[in-house]
């Protein structure tokens, strides 16, 4: 019994040591059980699944617009190891997502609301921020830690993606059922992605107030649909809180990043 307890404490100590990480931009402490490389491999696999099951838009103007804004945001993100891709899915769904490793998907439904490039950049920046901040990996790690306990240390140490990690990833990202319908991020992750998303958009030369007009449109859309809340909005923060937070941070981001981008 004592030996088992010793092994359990040793596994826990190893797990905690390996799992300590810091979020880009915000330096928030994160619990991570998988490497970034493992996370990117899962993202690539899931991206291929999405492209097999969903119909890509043939509207060249829409696709080019998303790719143009996406490439500018990707350049601002300065993450060359990510193999960035930007896809438009032909579906009347108000949603967008970015898989780990930089595979970005926009539904045509959300493009109907993002009438300005500043608004499109707000969505793009937000989704890219989730990938940069490794929010998917963080959520996976919490789920794996809860399911596997001490065994999760082997996942963190291993160089390949475990079946357990693949299963959890599929559950979180809806792969195999409703492709691309992600479970909501936590309140802190959403707020973090809003802030870093505005920074990325501003660095790319887009007006950060696009985030404000975007969420006002989202709020009006949700109210017009009653309880039919868009997937892009199915998150913990209320829209009112989100708008207030964006307003509070927007000025400083404009001064520090957007104005500098205009001088280049």
Number of C-alpha atoms within 10 A of each C-alpha: 6 7 8 9 10 11 13 15 13 13 18 17 14 17 24 15 13 17 22 12 15 15 16 13 13 11 10 12 12 19 21 26 28 27 19 14 16 21 23 22 17 20 22 17 13 24 24 11 15 19 14 10 11 14 12 19 16 11 11 10 9 15 18 14 13 22 19 15 21 25 16 19 26 24 14 17 21 11 13 10 10 17 12 18 16 19 21 25 20 16 16 12 17 20 22 25 24 26 25 28 26 27 22 23 24 27 20 22 18 21 22 12 15 19 11 14 16 23 25 25 31 32 29 29 31 28 25 29 29 25 24 24 23 24 22 22 26 21 22 25 24 14 17 24 18 11 13 12 14 21 15 25 23 15 23 21 15 13 12 14 17 15 10 14 23 18 13 17 23 19 16 19 21 16 19 13 10 11 17 24 17 21 14 16 19 14 14 12 21 21 19 21 23 24 23 25 27 33 31 29 35 31 25 24 23 27 23 29 20 23 27 21 17 22 20 16 15 21 18 11 16 16 12 11 10 8 8 11 17 18 18 18 17 16 17 15 16 13 17 12 11 19 19 13 15 21 15 11 15 21 13 12 23 22 12 13 21 23 16 13 15 12 7 6
